[in-house]
Amino acid sequence: MPKEITTLVTFFGATGDLAKRKLYPSVYNLYKKGFLKDHFGIIGTSRADLTTQEFQDFVRDSIKEFMKEDAPIDFLRHFDYQKADITKADDYAKLKALIEKLDTEFALKGNRIFYMSVAPRFFGTVAKSLKSEGLLSENGEFNRLMIEKPFGTDYATAEQLNNELSHAFNENQIYRIDHYLGKEMVQNIAALRFGNPLLAKAWNREYIDNIQVTLSETLGVEDRAGYYDTAGALRDMIQNHTMQIVGWLAMDEPASWTDQDIRAAKNAAFNSLKIYTPDEVAENFVRGQYGPDAANTQNGYLNEKDVPADSQNNTYVAGKLAFASDRWKDVPFYIRTGKRLAAKTTRIDIVFKQGFNLFTNAAPLEKNVLSIIVDPEGRIEYTMVAKDTTAEFKTRPITLNWTVSAEDKAQTPEPYERMIHDTMDGNGSNFADWNGVAVAWKFVDAIQSAWDATQQEFPNYVSGSMGPKAADELLARDGHRWIYEG
Ligand code: NAD
């Protein structure tokens, strides 16, 4: 039986794209599964002038469009609406009154979640106003804040934002969303690592040769140049998603399976990450920008709409991370991400050390590789050494393969559903912790500032390839190669 949750959720930005596509369908799924039954209330608020009925229609339409279902009135009656300009302190009073009304109507015990699905420039203002205007409950079990990305644009802005949030919320009340942490196969990393004695024992420098994390996209910048040209792949994909995946891979075993211990173990790993000097950036990081494809049918980045003709922006990043911990000393973590690459995938390849060749095999033994494929389909592959079937005793690599089935997939919650549920349940295991975010920004800022100080010849990779040659050379210098070749 699902544990029924008693809470009020206030969605700021309630008429926005994210709310419509992801947030209401997620809440509806939680209702269908019985996590939300009688004691929940949902308030939508935004600048739009809507009646409660119109808002309920908006939610019904969202569920119709994205889930192809008719939401029942018993669900929709829990939704209410208040127009408010979040930059105006006076408007919060109306919101407060509605919160208190729903709190009584549905017996919500003063349990409150505030979800900021608004432009990042508003995050700090909303958090402060929630406190100053008295919207946080004083007698409930919890007040929690869910916050969308991006969390700052560099360390300084992230720290400032965090200070603003801290006026109203403690770290354990803040749920920073990184939807990669809500993905099934990212959550599977822990099960594989800590649930299998063989892997648990081998997850260290003694047995692991190198670790590779790839987040590749086939699309180009499309119509997002206004944002993307100031962010680049480094801030758009490395600082957040890639580093959060690395957190699960690099951490030690947590003392227990609680969010506090999980976050502490990840933080210890993040704190042992080496922040590079400009020379080390040049040695360990590669930036790229896409040119046209081989057949010249697609624009290069510099010819995309709204991209400045002399842009030095990175649409591709590959690099090597170094951890100073006992577990990972001298084990490179290679990461890469980029636009207009050969394939769209998110995957992790764990390359184990070469076995000792006892056999009369002339060829060296293949290294074992554990691949965790996150997207587009969940898959686990393990390539290991086995006997060749011919008369002579020779070896060859074989691959064991498991794929998430259609039935599994059908019952797997979407990341947003999981994140909303976990916040309601007070489980912060799959959210970004401030310490991790701060380290990731310091790491990324060091790279960005080294790049800002030097010019690079662009474009340096062909659309539809797997990135610049320099990214292959980065691994070749260490005697390694990218496992995934597109
Ligand atoms: P959007 O522009 O579609 O919606 C913004 C919402 O904010 C609207 O409801 C609008 O009325 C409200 N708003 C704007 N100014 C306001 C004000 N002064 N007072 C009160 N309300 C105001 O934005 P979105 O795409 O839904 O994105 C919301 C957040 O989610 C952003 O932080 C974004 O980075 C993040 N996000 C969005 C997506 C996505 O797929 N859309 C994905 C990941 C993260």
Boltz pocket constraint, residues with backbone or C-beta under 6 A from the ligand:
constraints:
  - pocket:
      binder: B
      contacts: [[A, 12], [A, 13], [A, 14], [A, 15], [A, 16], [A, 17], [A, 18], [A, 19], [A, 45], [A, 46], [A, 47], [A, 48], [A, 84], [A, 85], [A, 86], [A, 87], [A, 116], [A, 117], [A, 118], [A, 119], [A, 120], [A, 148], [A, 149], [A, 150]]
      max_distance: 6.0
